[in-house]
Amino acid sequence: LGWGLGLVSSPLAVGICVLAALVATSLESWVGATWQGSIPWLTNEMVNGLNVLTGAAIAVGLAYGLG
């Protein structure tokens, strides 16, 4: 969608976004399945926030690292 709307400017950027999203959602699923039930303050909203933070950090790190 971002590519079609012109929000993502290159194929490399699309790949970075896809990879960051894949890693972040995998981490979110793992955290939710393993820790969320046993840690009272780890709510669904906290896990979702971790997903967004992780995806953004990975995307920015890869974009910065790959130039």
C-alpha positions in Angstrom: 0.0 0.0 0.0 2.8 2.4 0.9 4.5 1.7 -2.4 1.3 2.2 -4.4 0.7 5.5 -2.6 4.2 6.7 -3.2 5.0 6.7 0.6 7.9 4.2 0.2 10.4 5.3 -2.4 12.5 2.2 -3.3 12.3 -1.5 -3.5 15.0 -1.7 -0.7 12.7 0.4 1.6 9.8 -2.0 0.9 12.0 -4.9 1.9 13.1 -3.2 5.0 9.5 -2.5 6.0 8.5 -6.1 5.3 11.4 -7.6 7.3 10.9 -5.2 10.2 7.2 -6.1 10.3 7.9 -9.8 10.2 10.4 -9.7 13.0 8.2 -7.4 15.2 5.1 -9.5 14.8 7.0 -12.7 15.4 8.4 -11.2 18.6 4.9 -9.9 19.6 3.4 -13.4 19.2 6.2 -15.0 21.2 6.0 -12.5 24.0 2.2 -12.8 24.1 2.3 -16.6 24.2 5.0 -17.0 26.7 5.0 -14.1 29.1 1.7 -12.3 28.9 -0.3 -14.7 31.0 2.3 -14.8 33.9 3.2 -11.1 34.2 0.2 -9.1 35.4 1.2 -5.7 34.1 2.0 -7.1 30.6 -1.3 -6.3 29.0 -2.3 -6.7 25.4 -1.7 -3.0 24.9 1.8 -3.3 26.2 2.6 -6.2 23.9 1.1 -4.2 21.0 3.3 -1.2 21.9 6.3 -3.5 22.0 5.4 -4.6 18.5 5.3 -1.0 17.2 8.5 -0.1 19.0 10.4 -3.1 17.7 9.2 -2.7 14.1 10.1 0.9 14.1 13.5 0.4 15.7 14.4 -2.4 13.2 13.3 -0.4 10.2 15.2 2.7 11.3 18.3 0.7 12.2 18.3 -1.1 8.8 17.6 2.0 6.8 20.4 3.9 8.6 22.8 0.9 8.4 22.2 0.3 4.7 22.4 3.9 3.9 
